[in-house]
Amino acid sequence: MRIHHLNCISTCPLGGRLMDGHTRSLVCRGHLTCHCLLVETSQGLVLVDTGLGLRDVADPRGRLSRFFLALVKPEFREEMTAIRQIERLGFRADDVRHILLTHLDFDHAGGLDDFPQARVHLLRPERDHALLQKTWLDRQRFRPQQWSGRAGWRVYEGGEGERWFGFDCVRELEGVPPGLLLVPLPGHTHGHAGVAVQLEGRWLLQAGDAYFYHREMDLDHASCTPGLRAYQVLMEKDRHARLANQARLRALRRGHGDQVAICCAHDLLEFERLAGRSARVPAEQMNQPA
């Protein structure tokens, strides 16, 4: 399998360096990625998260909440949507056979409508809790306007089959080639999951929003920016589970760092290291690492 790293529309939160750790000013907006994976397999393309999509770019106020539009101010550029980057790589939208979702927050699921032919896979608790629209914040973050194809979603329980490096996982995703797993990492949302991709002799775990800042995975002195720490508290559904899963991810890195690389969805430095290019630049067919 071959992985392409796509930043599917950056968000620019208030707080500058207090959020992302590197923007020079505290009064400027920060820069967070939406790190999606495009996986080439022998049976077609698999997309891990979608970022924001074409309809979000065209009608942000109709699709997204005013609260999050003001708070994180997405950088709406059509060329940064997953579908446009996939086309730049020489593929078509219908080459994407499957979409694996870490969770249903608006900035991870906005592009679902751009791939109506793809089979969408996620954990059952994520779907069920998102559909409840139980709290005001749920109604801001989970946007049914983005889910026109939800009747055809494939949902799974948290742990089915052999464990993966000590974690529960779902190994047999309907129609998905072997070597792509859903790894439950609840806390940020009730049904949040990581997605593990097996490469030659090594795994990559896209941990979604299980953490937000690369130094949260430091083995000896884990830390986070004040802004992102506060944002994670604001968004968490289960604090104990979220912090426990961060500790488990650090233990995974400590014990199996030679076998598993870990990245999250929103850290700029992680994205640029793995992609080998600026997060502000869309993917190019001639500029992709194996």
C-alpha positions, -999 to +999 in steps of 0.1 A: +000+000+000+010+036-006+000+066+015-006+102+004-009+128+031-036+154+025-043+185+045-079+190+038-084+226+047-066+242+076-083+258+105-070+291+120-080+293+157-079+324+179-048+325+201-019+322+177+011+306+194-010+297+225-028+273+202-003+259+176+030+266+195+048+282+165+028+312+152+049+343+161+021+364+176-005+357+203-030+380+185-026+364+151-047+333+143-029+299+146-026+272+119-039+237+125-041+210+098-068+185+090-045+156+082-063+130+061-047+099+045-053+086+010-043+050+008-037+032-025-046-004-024-049-032-050-087-028-046-089+009-051-085+040-029-093+043+008-097+077+024-091+082+061-113+112+071-124+137+046-117+171+061-140+199+049-156+194+015-168+213-016-202+221-002-186+235+030-165+258+008-195+269-012-219+274+017-201+275+050-229+293+069-255+268+057-233+238+066-213+248+097-221+265+129-214+302+134-197+293+167-170+272+150-167+295+120-157+323+144-136+302+167-114+283+142-120+302+110-114+275+084-092+285+054-117+277+027-097+269-004-114+245-029-080+232-041-074+219-006-105+197-004-099+160-005-117+155-038-096+182-056-063+169-042-073+134-053-079+147-088-045+164-088-030+130-080-045+116-112-075+098-097-113+102-099-137+106-071-152+072-078-118+056-073-124+061-036-141+029-026-140+033+012-139+061+038-127+053+073-138+079+098-120+087+131-151+106+142-180+128+129-168+163+139-176+188+111-139+192+101-134+155+097-166+145+079-174+175+057-162+159+025-184+128+027-209+142+002-181+145-024-178+107-025-214+094-026-202+061-041-178+053-013-187+030+016-183+048+049-170+029+080-171+041+116-178+029+151-214+024+162-211+046+193-199+075+171-229+073+148-254+068+176-242+096+198-238+121+169-273+114+157-288+122+192-278+159+189-281+159+227-264+191+237-258+225+223-222+218+216-232+185+199-254+204+175-224+227+167-198+200+161-219+172+146-236+185+114-262+163+098-261+186+068-228+168+059-242+133+060-266+128+031-255+092+026-257+081+063-283+054+055-255+034+039-229+037+066-213+005+080-209+006+117-189-016+140-187-024+177-155-014+195-135-046+197-139-075+173-112-101+169-075-102+177-061-072+195-036-049+179-005-041+201-027-044+231-055-023+217-090-034+208-096-031+170-119-039+142-099-059+116-125-071+092-141-040+077-166-049+051-150-049+017-118-031+030-085-048+021-065-063+050-040-041+067-065-013+075-080-013+111-103+008+132-087+012+167-112+026+193-097+056+211-128+071+229-127+103+249-127+132+224-160+117+213-178+086+225-170+066+194-137+082+184-112+058+167-077+058+153-071+042+119-040+019+116-025+013+081+000-015+076+030-007+054+060-028+046+073-038+080+057-009+098+023+006+108+011+041+107-016+050+132-037+081+124-049+089+159-074+116+148-082+139+177-069+115+204-043+143+209-037+176+192-001+186+197+031+166+188+046+171+222+018+153+239+035+121+226+068+130+243+078+100+263+094+118+293+079+153+294+046+153+276+031+188+272+005+207+253+000+244+244-025+262+267-049+269+240-051+233+227-053+219+262-083+241+268-099+232+235-095+195+242-113+200+275-141+219+258-146+191+233-140+160+254-169+136+260-150+114+285-120+131+302-108+099+319-109+079+287-092+107+267-062+110+291-059+073+295-058+068+257-031+095+254-011+075+280-016+043+261-004+059+229+027+071+246+033+036+259+027+023+224+054+046+211+078+037+239+074-001+235+068-003+197+081+029+182+102+009+157+070-008+144+043+019+148+045+056+138+017+078+153+003+110+140-028+131+149-051+152+127-042+188+136-004+191+143+013+211+116+048+198+123+037+162+121+019+167+089+048+185+072+073+159+084+053+130+070+041+147+038+075+163+029+058+196+019+041+227+033+007+221+047-005+251+026+003+232-006-021+206-021-008+172-030+009+167-064+013+135-083+051+141-087+056+152-051+044+123-029+066+101-006+060+064-006 
